[in-house]
């Protein structure tokens, strides 16, 4: 298996991205890491970290897409950027997964227009995880790509979220819930009401009903479905909560699990390959875990399983 990494993407690239790749290589036996970026900057970092250069492949490019660049324009104008080359390798089957902490919009554009959306999927989504108090996690989707959704889109999130929870998180029969302002079927806005009616008799996943915001850290479900606007607010509130706890020195084993570094990145679900997007501020540990997640998703052949479900 070969996993590509956008070495030029992220606030602290290429140093942290290369250092993260070195850490990941030690924990991924049998996986070849393909470093896509400026070779003249990558090699000195590998040498500084005492890494065996023969264990990495390097695709050299000095071009990259900046964090503030317009995603569509930059992706079209810079085909030899680290993101552009990464998606070219992915679409050609030369790598089985691609991970990057750079321009999220460009990663999404590359996913949709290079490897493309799985037939039948209305809109790809980005998922994240939230720690449960019992030690597990809840998968939540969407978390930012689809700010406005229709009921059939949310229904599909339930399908792909359930498949991810089963094949990547290892939950045999994932429980899918709909995030709402009340547990009762008659609660919520027009979108929630219509989506509940679609989901309540679903044969595509195990729907367990509505949950409220106070329940997302409990063990009442495994997958939380919502529109991207709501999901983005939730995960950013969780991040803020972690930083407040850390600032006040009151972290324990549970609250420490809110640290984004542990999870590495967010998978893009509903496309014809395996792509993970990391946080722009990622350090070497977060990059390591982003790469490991990309490898785990590729190993599970998740995109193929979603494709089969939508035939």
Secondary structure, 3 states (H helix, E strand, C coil): CEEEEECCCCCCCCHHHHHHHHHHHHHCCCCEEEEEECHHHHHHHHHHCCCCHHHEEEEECCCCCCCCCCHHHHHHHCCCCHHHHHHHHHHCCCCCEEEECCCHHHHHHHHHHHHHECCCCCCCEEEEEEECCCCCEEEEECCCCCCCCCHHHHHHHHHHHHHHHHHCCCCCCCEEEEECCCCCCCCCCHHHHHHHHHHCCCCCCEEEEEECHHHCCCCCCCEEECCHHHHHHHHHHHHHHHHHHHHCCCCCCCHHHHCHHHCCEEEEECECCCEEEECCCCCHHHHHHHHHHHHHHHHHCHHHHHHHHCC
